[in-house]
Amino acid sequence: MARSLRSITAFVYPFRALAKQVPPEQRNAASTLGAALIYRAFFRAVLVRLDAERAHRLASRAMELLLTTPGLARALEFILRPRKALAVSTMGLRLRTPLGVAAGVDKNATWFRGLEALGFGFVEVGTVTAQPQPGNPGPRVTRLPRDRALLNAMGFPNEGATAVAERLSGRGSETVIGVNIGKTKVVELDDAVADYRASARLLARHADYIVLNVSSPNTPGLTQMQSLDRLESLIEGVRAVTSELSPSVPLLVKIGPDLENEEIERIAELALSLELDGIVATNTTTRLDAAAASADLIERLPHRGGVSGAPLKARSLEVLELLNARLQGRIALIAVGGIETPDDAWQRILAGASLLQAYTAFVYQGPLWPHRMNRGIAKRLRESPWETLDEAIGKGL
């Protein structure tokens, strides 16, 4: 560890000297780039030596501790907040940027305030289940750096809907919060609707939107919930609860990338017929050959699971385009999977995404990544024919 810290220090000092030579008007961009390079060095020298879940927990706890310092969250927001031009409106919500955090980063709603301070426009907490559960045995998350990917076999570890609802009820924050809910592992598939309804009953009042996760490959049988009959029953069952408790809360489903194109189109038609508010596309893929550069590493692992990150980029975009071609902007689409650069984000917006979500790129590129992404998206908007992001959504067709 001491050697790793010395290597990082050796990297930082030359950069500081070079930074003094940069013209003042360029220092903001240059310092952001430098911070990115420093984080990359830190990631390679230190973080890769830690278990992926342990590194995740350390990051969340560090952010929680930092935000106990009076005024720090506001100071971070002032420095990193996105430009007003990035504001978007969808599902009755107004967000300061379309870039948000995918489910899986803040599983128990413990550090959404810090994520917002880094420049994200919204946070989707969870996946939350009706009953607390530990998830699958570890190790269950593996970095695949040669593919800029993660292999995740978590199995929805979380403190349960009651604990998360209590935490969100006292949040005292303007952060836009989506809540992703899934099936408790011990619940039989035939009883899944009642299980989702139990979560919704506790969480609907505290969420800005609700996502039904029916596509994680790490809960046995869950992906069967994407069949039209089961999905229709689930949507109608949960909506009966949310309509009673919080009539205005938008309801979405999260689908996987491994569905056939015809299945995706049928889900789009179902979403229209049931007047669903949106679709999140996509979850992780079980097609492990997508991470071809890491095949030897995957072969040695005791777990499998789903691949996220760069290997999902092409398929997630394809699914988004299929949905948008069928839906024509009539419901919201949230794009997730392989979004790493401002160009990726801009491409998804033009392909019909109202909002964007990230997880893996945030892990690999560090805490200033959302700030760099927001700057890049704003630049592409300025160079486009449109005045606002709302106008640009779906124009790639």
Backbone hydrogen bonds in HBPLUS format (Angstrom, degrees):
<---DONOR---> <-ACCEPTOR-->    atom                        ^
c    i                          cat <-CA-CA->   ^        H-A-AA   ^      H-
h    n   atom  resd res      DA  || num        DHA   H-A  angle D-A-AA Bond
n    s   type  num  typ     dist DA aas  dist angle  dist       angle   num
A0005-LEU N   A0001-MET O   2.94 MM   4  6.30 157.3  1.99 154.6 160.0     1
A0006-ARG N   A0002-ALA O   2.98 MM   4  6.25 153.7  2.05 147.1 154.4     2
A0007-SER N   A0003-ARG O   3.00 MM   4  6.23 150.7  2.08 144.7 152.4     3
A0008-ILE N   A0004-SER O   3.06 MM   4  6.39 149.7  2.15 146.3 154.2     4
A0009-THR N   A0005-LEU O   2.99 MM   4  6.25 161.9  2.02 149.3 154.0     5
A0010-ALA N   A0006-ARG O   2.92 MM   4  6.14 157.5  1.97 147.8 153.9     6
A0011-PHE N   A0007-SER O   3.13 MM   4  6.33 137.3  2.32 133.6 144.4     7
A0011-PHE N   A0008-ILE O   3.01 MM   3  5.05 125.1  2.32  94.8 109.7     8
A0012-VAL N   A0008-ILE O   2.96 MM   4  6.26 152.1  2.04 151.6 159.2     9
A0013-TYR N   A0009-THR O   3.23 MM   4  6.40 169.1  2.24 162.5 160.9    10
A0015-PHE N   A0012-VAL O   3.04 MM   3  5.25 116.3  2.46 102.3 118.2    11
A0016-ARG N   A0012-VAL O   3.01 MM   4  6.36 154.1  2.07 155.5 163.5    12
A0017-ALA N   A0013-TYR O   3.19 MM   4  6.49 156.1  2.25 151.2 156.9    13
A0018-LEU N   A0014-PRO O   3.04 MM   4  6.32 159.7  2.08 149.1 154.5    14
A0019-ALA N   A0015-PHE O   2.83 MM   4  6.03 151.9  1.90 153.2 161.5    15
A0021-GLN N   A0018-LEU O   2.93 MM   3  5.44 152.0  2.01 113.4 122.2    16
A0022-VAL N   A0019-ALA O   3.11 MM   3  5.38 162.7  2.14 109.4 114.9    17
A0026-GLN N   A0023-PRO O   2.90 MM   3  5.45 152.6  1.97 117.6 126.5    18
A0027-ARG N   A0024-PRO O   3.17 MM   3  5.17 158.2  2.22 103.7 110.4    19
A0030-ALA N   A0026-GLN O   2.98 MM   4  6.13 162.1  2.01 153.8 159.6    20
A0031-SER N   A0027-ARG O   2.67 MM   4  5.68 160.3  1.70 150.2 154.9    21
A0032-THR N   A0028-ASN O   3.06 MM   4  6.21 152.5  2.14 142.6 150.1    22
A0033-LEU N   A0029-ALA O   2.97 MM   4  6.23 157.9  2.02 147.1 153.0    23
A0034-GLY N   A0030-ALA O   2.81 MM   4  6.05 157.0  1.86 147.5 154.6    24
A0035-ALA N   A0031-SER O   2.84 MM   4  6.03 156.6  1.89 145.7 151.6    25
A0036-ALA N   A0032-THR O   3.01 MM   4  6.27 149.7  2.11 142.1 150.5    26
A0037-LEU N   A0033-LEU O   2.98 MM   4  6.35 152.3  2.06 148.5 155.9    27
A0038-ILE N   A0034-GLY O   2.87 MM   4  6.16 155.0  1.93 151.1 158.5    28
A0039-TYR N   A0035-ALA O   2.87 MM   4  6.11 162.8  1.90 149.6 154.1    29
A0040-ARG N   A0036-ALA O   2.93 MM   4  6.16 155.0  2.00 143.8 151.2    30
A0041-ALA N   A0037-LEU O   2.97 MM   4  6.25 153.3  2.04 145.2 151.9    31
A0042-PHE N   A0038-ILE O   2.86 MM   4  6.16 159.0  1.91 151.9 158.3    32
A0043-PHE N   A0039-TYR O   2.70 MM   4  5.92 157.2  1.75 154.9 161.3    33
A0044-ARG N   A0040-ARG O   3.01 MM   4  6.23 163.0  2.04 147.0 150.5    34
A0045-ALA N   A0041-ALA O   2.88 MM   4  5.99 150.7  1.96 146.7 155.4    35
A0046-VAL N   A0042-PHE O   2.79 MM   4  5.54 157.1  1.84 148.0 153.1    36
A0047-LEU N   A0042-PHE O   3.33 MM   5  6.73 154.0  2.41 138.4 145.3    37
A0048-VAL N   A0043-PHE O   3.00 MM   5  6.07 150.7  2.09 168.2 166.1    38
A0049-ARG N   A0046-VAL O   2.91 MM   3  5.49 150.5  2.00 115.4 125.0    39
A0050-LEU N   A0047-LEU O   2.91 MM   3  5.28 158.9  1.95 112.7 119.7    40
A0055-ALA N   A0051-ASP O   2.93 MM   4  6.22 160.4  1.97 161.3 167.1    41
A0056-HIS N   A0052-ALA O   3.04 MM   4  6.24 152.0  2.12 142.3 150.1    42
A0057-ARG N   A0053-GLU O   2.93 MM   4  6.23 159.1  1.97 150.7 155.3    43
A0058-LEU N   A0054-ARG O   2.93 MM   4  6.18 159.9  1.97 151.4 157.0    44
A0059-ALA N   A0055-ALA O   2.99 MM   4  6.19 155.0  2.05 146.3 152.7    45
A0060-SER N   A0056-HIS O   3.06 MM   4  6.35 161.1  2.09 151.3 155.8    46
A0061-ARG N   A0057-ARG O   2.94 MM   4  6.13 160.7  1.98 151.4 156.8    47
A0062-ALA N   A0058-LEU O   2.87 MM   4  5.95 155.8  1.93 146.6 153.6    48
A0063-MET N   A0059-ALA O   3.03 MM   4  6.24 157.6  2.09 146.4 151.9    49
A0064-GLU N   A0060-SER O   2.98 MM   4  6.23 157.0  2.04 144.3 150.9    50
A0065-LEU N   A0061-ARG O   2.90 MM   4  6.13 160.6  1.94 150.8 155.5    51
A0066-LEU N   A0062-ALA O   2.90 MM   4  6.11 160.1  1.94 148.6 154.4    52
A0067-LEU N   A0063-MET O   3.02 MM   4  6.17 153.8  2.09 148.1 154.5    53
A0068-THR N   A0065-LEU O   3.11 MM   3  5.33 156.5  2.17 104.5 111.8    54
A0069-THR N   A0066-LEU O   3.13 MM   3  5.75 161.7  2.17 113.7 119.4    55
A0072-LEU N   A0069-THR O   3.08 MM   3  5.65 167.6  2.09 138.8 140.3    56
A0075-ALA N   A0071-GLY O   2.94 MM   4  6.11 152.6  2.01 147.5 155.9    57
A0076-LEU N   A0072-LEU O   2.83 MM   4  6.09 162.7  1.86 156.9 160.7    58
A0077-GLU N   A0073-ALA O   2.93 MM   4  6.15 163.5  1.96 149.5 154.3    59
A0078-PHE N   A0074-ARG O   2.90 MM   4  6.08 154.3  1.96 145.1 152.0    60
A0079-ILE N   A0075-ALA O   3.10 MM   4  6.36 153.5  2.17 147.3 153.5    61
A0080-LEU N   A0076-LEU O   2.79 MM   4  5.89 165.7  1.81 159.4 164.0    62
A0081-ARG N   A0077-GLU O   2.68 MM   4  4.89 135.6  1.87 141.2 144.3    63
A0086-LEU N   A0083-ARG O   3.07 MM   3  5.79 166.6  2.09 119.9 124.0    64
A0087-ALA N   A0084-LYS O   3.16 MM   3  5.73 172.2  2.16 121.9 123.6    65
A0088-VAL N   A0095-LEU O   2.88 MM   7  5.40 152.6  1.96 148.3 157.5    66
A0095-LEU N   A0088-VAL O   2.88 MM   7  5.40 166.8  1.90 163.4 167.0    67
A0090-THR N   A0093-LEU O   2.98 MM   3  5.32 153.0  2.06 145.5 154.0    68
A0093-LEU N   A0090-THR O   2.77 MM   3  5.32 163.4  1.79 123.1 128.9    69
A0356-LEU N   A0098-PRO O   2.81 MM 258  5.66 170.6  1.82 148.8 145.5    70
A0121-GLY N   A0099-LEU O   2.70 MM  22  5.62 172.1  1.71 169.5 167.7    71
A0100-GLY N   A0356-LEU O   2.78 MM 256  5.92 149.2  1.88 139.7 150.1    72
A0358-ALA N   A0100-GLY O   3.04 MM 258  6.43 136.0  2.24 139.0 149.0    73
A0101-VAL N   A0122-PHE O   3.02 MM  21  6.45 149.7  2.11 140.5 148.9    74
A0124-GLU N   A0101-VAL O   3.05 MM  23  5.90 155.1  2.12 144.1 151.7    75
A0102-ALA N   A0358-ALA O   2.94 MM 256  5.27 178.0  1.95 138.9 138.7    76
A0104-GLY N   A0126-GLY O   2.81 MM  22  5.87 129.7  2.06 152.2 144.7    77
A0126-GLY N   A0106-ASP O   3.09 MM  20  6.32 154.6  2.16 128.3 133.3    78
A0115-LEU N   A0111-TRP O   3.20 MM   4  6.51 155.7  2.26 146.9 153.8    79
A0116-GLU N   A0112-PHE O   2.96 MM   4  6.16 154.2  2.02 147.4 153.6    80
A0117-ALA N   A0113-ARG O   3.09 MM   4  6.35 152.5  2.17 140.4 147.9    81
A0118-LEU N   A0114-GLY O   3.16 MM   4  6.48 133.0  2.40 140.6 152.0    82
A0118-LEU N   A0115-LEU O   3.24 MM   3  5.23 134.9  2.45  94.6 106.3    83
A0119-GLY N   A0116-GLU O   2.96 MM   3  5.43 159.0  2.01 112.9 119.8    84
A0123-VAL N   A0176-VAL O   3.00 MM  53  6.45 159.1  2.04 164.8 170.7    85
A0178-GLY N   A0123-VAL O   2.93 MM  55  6.18 161.7  1.96 139.5 145.7    86
A0125-VAL N   A0178-GLY O   2.82 MM  53  6.18 145.0  1.94 166.9 155.2    87
A0180-ASN N   A0125-VAL O   2.95 MM  55  6.07 171.4  1.95 165.2 167.9    88
A0128-VAL N   A0180-ASN O   2.78 MM  52  6.17 160.9  1.81 154.6 158.4    89
A0182-GLY N   A0128-VAL O   2.94 MM  54  6.05 155.3  2.00 147.2 150.9    90
A0161-ALA N   A0129-THR O   2.89 MM  32  5.81 128.2  2.17 151.4 160.5    91
A0133-GLN N   A0158-ASN O   3.13 MM  25  5.80 163.6  2.16 154.8 158.9    92
A0158-ASN N   A0133-GLN O   3.05 MM  25  5.80 157.2  2.10 156.7 162.7    93
A0136-ASN N   A0154-MET O   2.73 MM  18  5.56 166.3  1.75 147.9 152.7    94
A0153-ALA N   A0140-ARG O   2.71 MM  13  4.90 156.3  1.76 165.5 164.2    95
A0142-THR N   A0151-LEU O   2.94 MM   9  5.13 154.9  2.01 141.3 149.5    96
A0151-LEU N   A0142-THR O   2.84 MM   9  5.13 156.5  1.89 149.9 157.5    97
A0144-LEU N   A0149-ALA O   2.81 MM   5  4.95 162.3  1.84 148.0 141.9    98
A0147-ASP N   A0144-LEU O   2.94 MM   3  5.61 148.6  2.04 120.0 129.2    99
A0149-ALA N   A0144-LEU O   3.16 MM   5  4.95 164.1  2.18 124.8 129.5   100
A0148-ARG N   A0145-PRO O   3.08 MM   3  4.61 154.7  2.15  94.4 102.4   101
A0310-ALA N   A0148-ARG O   3.16 MM 162  5.65 160.2  2.20 146.0 142.9   102
A0150-LEU N   A0308-SER O   3.20 MM 158  5.31 149.1  2.30 124.7 131.3   103
A0308-SER N   A0150-LEU O   2.94 MM 158  5.31 156.9  2.00 150.2 156.6   104
A0152-ASN N   A0306-GLY O   2.86 MM 154  5.25 170.1  1.87 152.6 151.8   105
A0306-GLY N   A0152-ASN O   2.85 MM 154  5.25 161.5  1.88 144.2 144.2   106
A0164-VAL N   A0160-GLY O   3.17 MM   4  6.42 168.0  2.19 157.3 161.0   107
A0165-ALA N   A0161-ALA O   2.87 MM   4  5.87 157.8  1.91 146.3 152.8   108
A0166-GLU N   A0162-THR O   3.06 MM   4  6.26 158.2  2.11 146.9 152.3   109
A0167-ARG N   A0163-ALA O   3.06 MM   4  6.31 154.5  2.13 144.8 151.8   110
A0168-LEU N   A0164-VAL O   2.92 MM   4  6.15 161.8  1.95 153.3 157.7   111
A0169-SER N   A0165-ALA O   2.91 MM   4  5.98 144.3  2.04 145.8 155.5   112
A0171-ARG N   A0168-LEU O   3.20 MM   3  4.95 160.3  2.24 112.6 109.2   113
A0208-ASP N   A0177-ILE O   2.70 MM  31  5.36 163.0  1.72 169.9 171.8   114
A0179-VAL N   A0209-TYR O   2.93 MM  30  6.39 157.0  1.98 152.2 158.1   115
A0211-VAL N   A0179-VAL O   2.89 MM  32  6.13 162.4  1.92 147.0 148.0   116
A0181-ILE N   A0211-VAL O   2.86 MM  30  6.16 169.1  1.87 177.0 173.3   117
A0213-ASN N   A0181-ILE O   2.89 MM  32  5.84 171.3  1.90 164.3 165.4   118
A0187-VAL N   A0184-THR O   3.12 MM   3  5.53 154.6  2.18 113.0 120.8   119
A0191-ASP N   A0188-GLU O   2.90 MM   3  5.36 148.7  1.99 111.9 121.9   120
A0192-ALA N   A0189-LEU O   3.09 MM   3  5.02 165.0  2.12 110.0 111.5   121
A0195-ASP N   A0191-ASP O   3.27 MM   4  6.54 149.6  2.37 145.2 154.0   122
A0195-ASP N   A0192-ALA O   3.02 MM   3  4.97 117.4  2.42  94.7 110.9   123
A0196-TYR N   A0192-ALA O   2.91 MM   4  6.23 161.6  1.94 162.8 166.1   124
A0197-ARG N   A0193-VAL O   2.91 MM   4  6.10 160.1  1.95 150.1 156.4   125
A0198-ALA N   A0194-ALA O   3.00 MM   4  6.19 145.0  2.13 138.7 147.2   126
A0199-SER N   A0195-ASP O   3.27 MM   4  6.65 154.4  2.34 145.2 150.9   127
A0200-ALA N   A0196-TYR O   2.90 MM   4  6.20 167.2  1.92 157.6 161.3   128
A0201-ARG N   A0197-ARG O   2.87 MM   4  5.99 152.8  1.94 147.2 154.2   129
A0202-LEU N   A0199-SER O   3.09 MM   3  5.37 129.7  2.35 102.8 115.4   130
A0203-LEU N   A0199-SER O   2.97 MM   4  6.14 149.7  2.07 151.9 161.5   131
A0204-ALA N   A0200-ALA O   2.90 MM   4  5.25 159.3  1.94 146.5 146.6   132
A0206-HIS N   A0203-LEU O   2.96 MM   3  5.48 147.9  2.06 117.2 126.8   133
A0207-ALA N   A0204-ALA O   3.46 MM   3  5.44 171.3  2.47 105.5 108.0   134
A0210-ILE N   A0250-PRO O   2.92 MM  40  6.25 163.8  1.95 159.4 163.9   135
A0252-LEU N   A0210-ILE O   2.84 MM  42  6.16 154.4  1.90 158.7 166.8   136
A0212-LEU N   A0252-LEU O   2.85 MM  40  6.17 158.8  1.89 137.5 142.8   137
A0254-LYS N   A0212-LEU O   2.99 MM  42  6.09 158.0  2.04 148.8 144.8   138
A0222-LEU N   A0219-THR O   3.04 MM   3  5.62 166.4  2.06 140.3 143.5   139
A0224-GLN N   A0221-GLY O   3.03 MM   3  5.59 151.4  2.11 115.0 123.8   140
A0225-MET N   A0222-LEU O   2.80 MM   3  5.62 164.5  1.82 126.4 131.7   141
A0226-GLN N   A0223-THR O   3.09 MM   3  5.67 165.6  2.12 114.0 117.7   142
A0227-SER N   A0224-GLN O   3.10 MM   3  5.75 169.4  2.11 118.1 121.1   143
A0231-LEU N   A0227-SER O   2.84 MM   4  5.90 165.8  1.86 165.0 170.0   144
A0232-GLU N   A0228-LEU O   2.88 MM   4  5.92 159.4  1.93 146.8 152.2   145
A0233-SER N   A0229-ASP O   3.11 MM   4  6.33 164.6  2.14 148.7 152.6   146
A0234-LEU N   A0230-ARG O   2.92 MM   4  6.12 155.1  1.98 147.2 154.5   147
A0235-ILE N   A0231-LEU O   2.92 MM   4  6.12 171.7  1.93 156.3 157.7   148
A0236-GLU N   A0232-GLU O   3.03 MM   4  6.14 171.4  2.04 153.3 156.1   149
A0237-GLY N   A0233-SER O   2.88 MM   4  5.90 152.4  1.95 141.2 149.7   150
A0238-VAL N   A0234-LEU O   2.92 MM   4  6.09 168.6  1.93 159.2 161.0   151
A0239-ARG N   A0235-ILE O   2.88 MM   4  5.90 157.9  1.93 147.5 154.9   152
A0240-ALA N   A0236-GLU O   3.12 MM   4  6.21 146.8  2.24 139.1 146.2   153
A0241-VAL N   A0238-VAL O   2.97 MM   3  5.23 129.1  2.23 102.5 115.9   154
A0242-THR N   A0238-VAL O   2.97 MM   4  6.34 166.6  1.98 160.4 162.6   155
A0243-SER N   A0239-ARG O   2.81 MM   4  5.70 160.8  1.84 150.6 155.6   156
A0244-GLU N   A0241-VAL O   3.16 MM   3  5.38 129.4  2.43 100.7 113.4   157
A0245-LEU N   A0241-VAL O   3.07 MM   4  6.34 160.3  2.11 154.3 159.8   158
A0246-SER N   A0242-THR O   2.70 MM   4  5.20 154.3  1.76 139.7 148.9   159
A0249-VAL N   A0246-SER O   3.03 MM   3  5.74 167.7  2.04 128.3 132.2   160
A0277-ASP N   A0251-LEU O   3.01 MM  26  5.38 143.5  2.15 159.9 165.3   161
A0253-VAL N   A0278-GLY O   3.32 MM  25  6.85 142.6  2.47 136.7 142.7   162
A0280-VAL N   A0253-VAL O   2.78 MM  27  6.08 165.7  1.80 152.0 155.8   163
A0255-ILE N   A0280-VAL O   3.04 MM  25  6.38 154.4  2.11 172.8 174.2   164
A0283-ASN N   A0255-ILE O   2.93 MM  28  6.10 137.0  2.12 134.7 146.2   165
A0263-GLU N   A0260-GLU O   2.97 MM   3  5.25 122.9  2.31 103.9 118.5   166
A0264-ILE N   A0260-GLU O   3.09 MM   4  6.48 154.5  2.15 153.9 161.5   167
A0265-GLU N   A0261-ASN O   3.01 MM   4  6.31 158.5  2.06 151.7 157.0   168
A0266-ARG N   A0262-GLU O   3.03 MM   4  6.26 150.8  2.12 141.7 149.5   169
A0267-ILE N   A0263-GLU O   2.94 MM   4  6.23 150.3  2.03 146.6 154.6   170
A0268-ALA N   A0264-ILE O   2.98 MM   4  6.28 151.4  2.06 146.1 154.1   171
A0269-GLU N   A0265-GLU O   3.04 MM   4  6.38 153.3  2.12 144.6 151.0   172
A0270-LEU N   A0266-ARG O   2.92 MM   4  6.19 154.1  1.99 144.8 152.2   173
A0271-ALA N   A0267-ILE O   2.83 MM   4  6.06 155.8  1.89 149.5 156.1   174
A0272-LEU N   A0268-ALA O   3.09 MM   4  6.40 150.2  2.18 144.6 151.9   175
A0273-SER N   A0269-GLU O   2.96 MM   4  6.24 163.0  1.98 150.2 154.9   176
A0274-LEU N   A0270-LEU O   2.93 MM   4  6.08 151.2  2.01 152.5 159.4   177
A0276-LEU N   A0271-ALA O   2.86 MM   5  4.96 161.9  1.89 151.1 154.3   178
A0275-GLU N   A0272-LEU O   3.12 MM   3  4.93 153.8  2.19  98.5 106.4   179
A0332-ALA N   A0277-ASP O   3.10 MM  55  6.25 153.5  2.17 148.2 141.8   180
A0279-ILE N   A0332-ALA O   3.03 MM  53  6.55 144.4  2.16 149.6 158.1   181
A0334-ILE N   A0279-ILE O   2.95 MM  55  6.27 166.4  1.97 154.6 157.3   182
A0281-ALA N   A0334-ILE O   2.88 MM  53  6.19 166.2  1.90 170.7 174.1   183
A0336-VAL N   A0281-ALA O   2.91 MM  55  5.79 154.2  1.98 123.9 123.5   184
A0285-THR N   A0307-VAL O   3.11 MM  22  5.20 160.1  2.15 139.0 140.2   185
A0307-VAL N   A0285-THR O   2.77 MM  22  5.20 163.6  1.79 148.6 148.5   186
A0288-LEU N   A0286-THR O   2.96 MM   2  5.54 119.2  2.34 110.7  93.8   187
A0290-ALA N   A0287-ARG O   2.91 MM   3  5.87 165.0  1.93 126.5 130.9   188
A0291-ALA N   A0288-LEU O   3.07 MM   3  5.73 152.2  2.15 115.6 121.4   189
A0294-SER N   A0291-ALA O   3.06 MM   3  5.64 151.0  2.14 114.8 123.5   190
A0295-ALA N   A0292-ALA O   3.22 MM   3  5.23 163.5  2.25 113.7 112.6   191
A0297-LEU N   A0294-SER O   3.06 MM   3  5.30 116.7  2.48 104.3 119.5   192
A0298-ILE N   A0294-SER O   2.93 MM   4  6.15 168.6  1.94 166.4 169.8   193
A0299-GLU N   A0295-ALA O   3.02 MM   4  6.13 153.0  2.10 144.5 151.6   194
A0300-ARG N   A0297-LEU O   3.08 MM   3  5.39 136.7  2.27 104.3 115.6   195
A0301-LEU N   A0298-ILE O   3.12 MM   3  5.27 154.5  2.19 105.9 113.7   196
A0312-LEU N   A0309-GLY O   2.93 MM   3  5.78 158.7  1.97 129.7 136.1   197
A0313-LYS N   A0310-ALA O   3.00 MM   3  5.29 161.7  2.04 116.5 122.4   198
A0316-SER N   A0312-LEU O   2.87 MM   4  5.79 170.3  1.88 170.2 173.3   199
A0317-LEU N   A0313-LYS O   3.13 MM   4  6.21 156.1  2.19 145.3 151.7   200
A0318-GLU N   A0314-ALA O   2.98 MM   4  6.21 154.2  2.04 145.1 152.9   201
A0319-VAL N   A0315-ARG O   2.87 MM   4  6.16 159.5  1.91 155.9 160.3   202
A0320-LEU N   A0316-SER O   3.00 MM   4  6.16 159.7  2.04 143.6 149.4   203
A0321-GLU N   A0317-LEU O   2.93 MM   4  6.19 159.2  1.97 151.8 156.9   204
A0322-LEU N   A0318-GLU O   2.95 MM   4  6.22 153.5  2.02 147.8 155.3   205
A0323-LEU N   A0319-VAL O   2.95 MM   4  6.20 164.5  1.98 155.3 158.8   206
A0324-ASN N   A0320-LEU O   2.90 MM   4  6.10 164.6  1.93 152.9 157.5   207
A0325-ALA N   A0321-GLU O   2.94 MM   4  5.99 155.0  2.01 143.9 150.5   208
A0326-ARG N   A0322-LEU O   3.24 MM   4  6.45 146.2  2.36 141.3 149.4   209
A0326-ARG N   A0323-LEU O   3.14 MM   3  5.25 124.2  2.47  96.2 110.0   210
A0327-LEU N   A0323-LEU O   2.76 MM   4  5.91 156.4  1.82 154.1 162.0   211
A0328-GLN N   A0324-ASN O   2.78 MM   4  5.28 158.0  1.83 138.2 143.6   212
A0330-ARG N   A0327-LEU O   3.07 MM   3  5.58 160.0  2.12 117.0 123.2   213
A0354-SER N   A0333-LEU O   2.81 MM  21  5.56 146.4  1.92 147.3 158.1   214
A0355-LEU N   A0333-LEU O   3.41 MM  22  6.75 162.5  2.44 146.8 149.7   215
A0335-ALA N   A0355-LEU O   2.96 MM  20  6.33 160.1  2.00 153.3 148.0   216
A0357-GLN N   A0335-ALA O   2.83 MM  22  6.18 141.5  1.98 164.2 166.9   217
A0344-ASP N   A0341-THR O   3.04 MM   3  5.12 117.0  2.45  98.3 113.3   218
A0345-ALA N   A0341-THR O   3.05 MM   4  6.43 160.1  2.09 152.7 158.0   219
A0346-TRP N   A0342-PRO O   2.83 MM   4  6.02 163.9  1.86 152.4 156.7   220
A0347-GLN N   A0343-ASP O   2.92 MM   4  6.03 156.6  1.97 147.1 153.4   221
A0348-ARG N   A0344-ASP O   3.06 MM   4  6.34 153.5  2.13 147.9 154.4   222
A0349-ILE N   A0345-ALA O   3.01 MM   4  6.32 154.5  2.07 149.7 157.0   223
A0350-LEU N   A0346-TRP O   3.00 MM   4  6.25 167.2  2.01 153.0 155.7   224
A0351-ALA N   A0347-GLN O   2.97 MM   4  6.11 133.6  2.19 135.7 148.8   225
A0353-ALA N   A0348-ARG O   2.93 MM   5  5.53 164.6  1.95 147.3 144.7   226
A0352-GLY N   A0349-ILE O   3.06 MM   3  5.32 163.0  2.08 109.9 113.9   227
A0394-GLY N   A0349-ILE O   2.87 MM  45  6.29 163.6  1.90 151.1 152.5   228
A0396-GLY N   A0350-LEU O   2.61 MM  46  4.31 145.9  1.72 122.8 126.2   229
A0363-VAL N   A0359-TYR O   3.12 MM   4  6.50 147.1  2.23 148.0 157.5   230
A0363-VAL N   A0360-THR O   3.05 MM   3  5.06 118.4  2.44  95.9 111.0   231
A0364-TYR N   A0360-THR O   3.04 MM   4  6.38 160.4  2.08 155.7 160.0   232
A0365-GLN N   A0361-ALA O   2.83 MM   4  5.80 148.9  1.92 147.5 155.9   233
A0366-GLY N   A0362-PHE O   2.98 MM   4  5.45 139.5  2.14 135.3 139.7   234
A0369-TRP N   A0366-GLY O   3.04 MM   3  5.60 162.2  2.08 119.6 124.7   235
A0372-ARG N   A0368-LEU O   3.06 MM   4  6.42 160.1  2.10 155.1 160.6   236
A0373-MET N   A0369-TRP O   2.86 MM   4  6.09 159.2  1.90 157.3 163.8   237
A0374-ASN N   A0370-PRO O   2.89 MM   4  6.07 162.7  1.92 148.6 152.8   238
A0375-ARG N   A0371-HIS O   3.07 MM   4  6.31 161.0  2.10 148.6 153.5   239
A0376-GLY N   A0372-ARG O   2.97 MM   4  6.17 156.9  2.03 146.2 152.8   240
A0377-ILE N   A0373-MET O   2.86 MM   4  6.11 160.6  1.89 158.3 163.0   241
A0378-ALA N   A0374-ASN O   2.96 MM   4  6.09 162.6  1.99 148.2 153.3   242
A0379-LYS N   A0375-ARG O   3.01 MM   4  6.23 150.7  2.10 143.4 151.2   243
A0380-ARG N   A0376-GLY O   3.10 MM   4  6.39 156.8  2.15 146.7 152.1   244
A0381-LEU N   A0377-ILE O   2.95 MM   4  6.24 149.2  2.05 148.8 157.7   245
A0382-ARG N   A0378-ALA O   2.99 MM   4  6.26 158.0  2.03 148.6 153.9   246
A0383-GLU N   A0379-LYS O   3.10 MM   4  6.37 146.4  2.22 144.0 152.9   247
A0384-SER N   A0381-LEU O   3.06 MM   3  5.05 156.6  2.11 103.4 110.8   248
A0392-ALA N   A0389-LEU O   2.93 MM   3  4.99 126.7  2.22  98.8 113.7   249
A0393-ILE N   A0389-LEU O   3.20 MM   4  6.40 134.8  2.41 156.0 165.9   250
A0395-LYS N   A0392-ALA O   3.09 MM   3  5.52 169.2  2.11 134.2 134.3   251
A0397-LEU N   A0394-GLY O   3.38 MM   3  6.19 171.4  2.39 120.0 122.0   252
